[in-house]
């Protein structure tokens, strides 16, 4: 057993080592075509199994210092098991999910099933989009800055985004896609924001205008964000769940995420992806309808977040765009036919992802 105080660090260390070993052939070959398929297969299996077990087998009764709201979820689950009439007034989809599992499984199995649902629907989407190269998207997903906190602490939000990504895999089958999006919103109402952004992106496709609005929103947020904070909090957050009124108690969040300030570090993190998308669309002339739609969705959601930037735990709102980062980074690297040094781009993207997860987690 890994001691609670070392659990998160052990997780990051293990996935970092596995990821770096798995992508080593990127330094030898310039294109992904020559990348060993054994690395792709074995690396994917190892990462999926290990991250699922780490998240699913954590201590259900561990301190909030190490596992965030896990103990609160445990308490709710045990209350449901003891009293089938016990009710929760928030996020009915997640409540009925807990209520169903509580009839058959103990608390540890509940967390393991939840971990599977957090990881594998996303993987199935990656498999559909990237085929054998899904490994690289999996690496980007599990090494992203928000993967651990939203698998451990913001669990409802993490599940909701997993279902949303899975929904995007049915982009050509609208009925299934919107049914899955509705499921996503039922698990966490904050998913109404990326849903709205997706609807806008379906009809408005002028990426340059959206990029301009994102850039303009940065100084506006800096100058007027504190004044908007009270108004936005009253009008929006309490009604659609952008900020969780239970608070946020993870060790990660109490450090880098908790303070209320103009988060230039988060803007840089968000902006790297926006610059990468701009670079591929306008410099490499990468024309792909699906990618452009998801990129516009990301810009719209991230622009809205900028007006919430002074909120404590603003990462919860930023995550409503950040969860798309693995798709937006990997998609053009794989499919941009005129991209030179394809492997170096992929290695660089994964290295930057690992850098940010270590820097912002232990800053």
Secondary structure, 3 states (H helix, E strand, C coil): CCCHHHHHHHHHHHHHHHHHHHHHHHHCCCCHHHCCHHHHHHHHHHHHHHHHHHHHCCCCCCCHHHHCCHHHHHHHHHHHHHCCCCCCCCCHHHHHHHHHHHCCCCHHHHHHHHHHHHHHHHHHHHHHHHHHHHHHHHHHHHCCCCHHHHHHCCHHHHHHHHHHHHHHCCCCCHHHHHHHHHHHHHHCHHHHHHHHHHHHHHHCCCHHHHHHHHHHHHHHHHHHHHHHHHHHHHHHHHHHCCCCCCCCCCHHHHHHHCCCCCCHHHHHHHHHHHHHHHHHHHHCCCCCHHHHHHHHHHHHHHHHHHCCCCCCCCHHHHHHHHCCHHHHHHHHHHHCCCCCCHHHHHHHHHHHHHHHHHHHHHC
